[in-house]
């Protein structure tokens, strides 16, 4: 009688069709709750680093079994917002020595806490984030370190502008004030950064022979309530005569003027300069 009974097959995730396994894994790793992001909105509306967020918690389902790890490790990296909260980490070395190339290229969101050392090293990036060509990010977030020291962001404006002209493999670059102390005010620095982007782009196009065109053109927006701003990468601007170019950027200049009018009165002489 026992022999006549149907033998029931034990089902495991490894026996499921690949399409179903992928759907399950995408659901597991696409969780977007407040506990699964590197930034959080405070009661006052500003955006700050999520102090208790740990990327390892997002990756913990990979420990369920070997099949999950083999099938989903790259998918998990793709959906995980990575956060490096320790400003003393050597980020390029950490990424290059702990991850293999496929894992690095699967990362889409990376945030890190920055102090003056990080901003000084931006000029060493060349064309790629942290100088790592395999890193291809949808969002790169720079979070200012919160401490008793001031951030003199005006000191790094020129280096950041030159980086932006050549930076590739980053679709969205975000700067978050994070309740840090910024000398000259955060909005004032944003305005000087935008002003210098426009000034240098014009000079590189029309004061050089041949023109030195940007590799990436950025669209920008400032969030006064959240105390952050972001730049979104786009295609380089086409080559046109100077008069046509000036007409094209006129709305950007007007937007900059309106933003400057919102600045707080600041005694720092550097905050009164249009281009620093």
C-alpha positions as CSV (number, residue, x, y, z in Angstrom):
1,X,0.0,0.0,0.0
2,X,2.9,2.3,0.8
3,X,4.3,1.7,-2.6
4,X,1.0,2.7,-4.3
5,X,1.0,6.1,-2.5
6,X,2.1,9.1,-4.6
7,X,5.6,10.1,-3.8
8,X,5.5,13.8,-2.9
9,X,8.4,15.9,-4.1
10,X,9.8,18.3,-1.5
11,X,9.8,21.8,-3.1
12,X,12.6,24.2,-2.3
13,X,13.5,27.6,-3.8
14,X,16.1,25.9,-5.9
15,X,13.5,23.8,-7.6
16,X,11.4,26.7,-8.7
17,X,11.7,28.1,-12.2
18,X,14.3,30.8,-12.6
19,X,11.7,33.5,-13.4
20,X,9.8,32.8,-10.2
21,X,13.0,32.8,-8.2
22,X,14.0,36.1,-9.7
23,X,10.6,37.7,-8.9
24,X,10.8,36.5,-5.3
25,X,14.4,37.9,-4.9
26,X,13.5,41.2,-6.4
27,X,10.6,41.5,-3.9
28,X,12.9,40.7,-1.0
29,X,15.6,43.2,-2.0
30,X,13.4,46.0,-3.2
31,X,12.2,46.9,0.3
32,X,12.0,50.8,0.5
33,X,10.9,51.2,4.1
34,X,12.5,54.0,6.2
35,X,14.8,51.5,7.8
36,X,16.3,50.5,4.5
37,X,17.6,53.9,3.4
38,X,20.8,55.8,4.3
39,X,19.0,59.1,4.7
40,X,16.0,60.1,6.9
41,X,13.7,63.1,7.2
42,X,13.6,64.7,10.6
43,X,10.6,66.2,12.3
44,X,11.6,69.7,11.0
45,X,11.8,68.4,7.4
46,X,15.5,68.5,6.8
47,X,17.4,65.4,5.5
48,X,20.1,63.8,7.6
49,X,22.1,60.6,7.7
50,X,20.2,57.7,9.1
51,X,22.3,56.9,12.1
52,X,21.1,53.4,12.7
53,X,21.0,52.3,9.1
54,X,23.3,49.4,8.2
55,X,23.6,48.1,4.6
56,X,24.4,44.6,6.0
57,X,20.8,44.3,7.1
58,X,19.7,44.7,3.5
59,X,22.1,42.0,2.5
60,X,21.3,39.6,5.3
61,X,18.9,37.5,3.2
62,X,21.9,36.3,1.2
63,X,22.9,34.3,4.3
64,X,19.8,32.1,4.0
65,X,21.5,29.5,1.8
66,X,24.1,29.1,-0.9
67,X,21.5,29.2,-3.7
68,X,20.3,32.6,-2.6
69,X,23.8,33.9,-2.5
70,X,24.7,32.6,-5.9
71,X,21.4,33.8,-7.5
72,X,20.9,37.1,-5.8
73,X,24.2,38.6,-4.7
74,X,24.4,41.0,-7.7
75,X,20.7,41.8,-7.5
76,X,21.1,42.6,-3.8
77,X,24.0,44.9,-4.5
78,X,21.9,46.6,-7.1
79,X,19.1,47.3,-4.7
80,X,21.1,48.2,-1.5
81,X,21.8,51.8,-0.6
82,X,25.4,51.5,0.6
83,X,26.5,53.9,3.3
84,X,30.1,54.5,4.5
85,X,29.5,56.5,7.7
86,X,33.1,56.3,9.1
87,X,35.0,59.3,7.6
88,X,38.3,57.6,8.3
89,X,37.7,54.8,5.8
90,X,39.9,54.7,2.7
91,X,36.8,54.3,0.4
92,X,38.6,53.4,-2.9
93,X,40.8,50.8,-1.2
94,X,37.8,49.4,0.8
95,X,35.8,49.0,-2.4
96,X,38.6,47.6,-4.5
97,X,39.9,45.1,-2.0
98,X,36.7,43.7,-0.5
99,X,34.5,43.4,-3.7
100,X,35.1,41.8,-7.0
101,X,34.5,43.7,-10.2
102,X,31.0,42.3,-10.8
103,X,29.9,43.3,-7.4
104,X,31.3,46.8,-7.8
105,X,29.6,47.3,-11.1
106,X,26.3,46.2,-9.5
107,X,26.3,49.0,-6.9
108,X,23.8,51.7,-7.8
109,X,23.5,53.8,-4.6
110,X,26.5,54.9,-2.5
111,X,26.6,57.5,0.2
112,X,29.5,58.6,2.4
113,X,30.2,61.0,5.2
114,X,32.8,63.6,4.1
115,X,35.2,65.9,5.8
116,X,37.9,68.2,4.4
117,X,40.1,65.2,3.5
118,X,37.5,63.8,1.2
119,X,36.9,67.1,-0.6
120,X,40.6,67.6,-1.1
121,X,40.8,64.2,-2.9
122,X,38.1,64.9,-5.3
123,X,40.6,66.2,-7.9
124,X,42.2,62.7,-7.9
125,X,39.0,61.0,-9.1
126,X,39.6,62.0,-12.7
127,X,36.6,60.7,-14.8
128,X,35.1,58.2,-12.4
129,X,33.8,58.1,-8.8
130,X,36.7,57.5,-6.5
131,X,38.8,56.8,-9.6
132,X,37.1,53.3,-10.0
133,X,36.0,52.8,-13.7
134,X,33.8,49.8,-12.8
135,X,31.7,51.8,-10.4
136,X,28.5,52.9,-12.2
137,X,26.2,54.7,-9.9
138,X,22.6,55.9,-10.2
139,X,23.1,58.1,-7.1
140,X,26.2,59.2,-5.3
141,X,25.5,61.1,-2.0
142,X,28.0,63.2,-0.2
143,X,26.9,63.8,3.5
144,X,28.7,66.5,5.3
145,X,30.2,65.3,8.6
146,X,28.4,66.7,11.6
147,X,30.9,67.9,14.2
148,X,32.0,71.0,16.1
149,X,34.2,72.1,13.2
150,X,33.1,74.3,10.3
151,X,33.1,73.1,6.7
152,X,34.8,75.7,4.5
153,X,33.0,74.5,1.3
154,X,34.0,77.6,-0.7
155,X,37.6,76.2,-0.6
156,X,36.6,73.3,-2.8
157,X,34.3,74.9,-5.3
158,X,36.8,75.1,-8.1
159,X,37.9,71.5,-7.7
160,X,34.3,70.3,-7.7
161,X,33.4,72.3,-10.8
162,X,36.3,70.8,-12.7
163,X,35.4,67.3,-11.6
164,X,31.8,67.8,-12.7
165,X,32.9,68.7,-16.2
166,X,34.6,65.3,-16.7
167,X,32.8,63.0,-14.2
168,X,31.1,60.0,-15.7
169,X,29.2,56.9,-14.4
170,X,27.2,59.0,-11.9
171,X,23.6,59.9,-12.9
172,X,22.8,61.9,-9.8
173,X,25.1,63.6,-7.3
174,X,23.6,64.7,-4.0
175,X,25.1,67.0,-1.3
176,X,23.4,66.8,2.1
177,X,24.1,69.4,4.8
178,X,23.3,66.9,7.6
179,X,23.0,69.6,10.2
180,X,26.7,70.3,9.8
181,X,28.1,73.8,10.2
182,X,28.9,75.4,6.8
183,X,30.8,78.6,6.8
184,X,29.1,81.1,4.6
185,X,25.8,79.1,4.6
186,X,24.9,76.0,2.6
187,X,22.7,77.9,0.1
188,X,25.4,80.5,-0.5
189,X,27.9,77.8,-1.4
190,X,25.4,76.2,-3.7
191,X,24.9,79.5,-5.5
192,X,28.7,80.0,-5.9
193,X,29.0,76.5,-7.2
194,X,26.3,77.0,-9.8
195,X,27.8,80.4,-10.7
196,X,31.2,78.9,-11.3
197,X,29.8,76.1,-13.3
198,X,28.3,78.6,-15.7
199,X,31.3,80.9,-15.7
200,X,33.9,78.1,-16.4
201,X,31.7,76.5,-19.1
202,X,31.4,79.8,-21.0
203,X,35.2,80.4,-20.7
204,X,36.1,76.9,-21.8
205,X,33.8,77.1,-24.8
206,X,34.5,80.6,-26.1
207,X,37.9,81.7,-24.7
208,X,39.8,78.6,-25.8
209,X,40.8,77.4,-29.3
210,X,39.7,74.8,-29.9
211,X,36.8,74.8,-27.3
212,X,37.2,72.5,-24.3
213,X,33.7,71.1,-24.0
214,X,32.3,69.3,-20.9
215,X,31.8,65.6,-21.0
216,X,28.7,65.9,-18.8
217,X,26.2,68.7,-18.4
218,X,24.3,68.9,-15.1
219,X,20.9,70.1,-14.1
220,X,20.6,71.2,-10.5
221,X,18.0,71.9,-7.8
222,X,18.2,73.1,-4.3
223,X,15.9,71.8,-1.5
224,X,15.8,74.6,1.2
225,X,13.7,72.6,3.6
226,X,15.7,69.4,3.3
227,X,19.0,71.3,3.3
228,X,20.4,69.4,0.3
229,X,20.9,69.9,-3.4
230,X,21.4,67.6,-6.3
231,X,22.8,67.6,-9.8
232,X,21.5,65.3,-12.5
233,X,23.8,64.3,-15.3
234,X,22.8,64.9,-18.9
235,X,24.3,65.0,-22.4
236,X,26.9,67.7,-23.1
237,X,25.6,70.9,-24.6
238,X,25.9,71.2,-28.4
239,X,28.3,73.6,-30.0
240,X,26.5,76.8,-30.9
241,X,27.5,80.4,-31.5
242,X,28.0,82.5,-28.3
243,X,24.8,84.5,-28.7
244,X,22.7,81.4,-29.0
245,X,24.5,79.9,-26.0
246,X,23.8,83.0,-23.9
247,X,20.1,82.9,-24.8
248,X,20.0,79.2,-23.8
249,X,21.5,79.7,-20.4
250,X,19.5,82.8,-19.6
251,X,16.9,80.9,-17.6
252,X,19.7,79.3,-15.5
253,X,21.1,82.7,-14.8
254,X,17.7,84.0,-13.7
255,X,17.2,81.0,-11.5
256,X,20.6,81.6,-9.9
257,X,19.7,85.3,-9.3
258,X,16.5,84.3,-7.6
259,X,18.4,81.8,-5.4
260,X,21.0,84.4,-4.4
261,X,18.2,86.7,-3.3
262,X,17.2,84.0,-0.8
263,X,20.6,83.9,0.9
264,X,20.9,84.9,4.5
265,X,23.0,88.0,5.3
266,X,26.4,86.6,6.1
267,X,29.5,88.4,7.4
268,X,31.9,86.0,5.7
269,X,33.5,87.9,2.8
270,X,33.8,84.8,0.7
271,X,30.0,84.4,0.7
272,X,29.7,87.8,-1.0
273,X,31.8,86.8,-4.0
274,X,29.8,85.6,-7.0
275,X,32.6,83.3,-8.2
276,X,35.1,81.9,-5.8
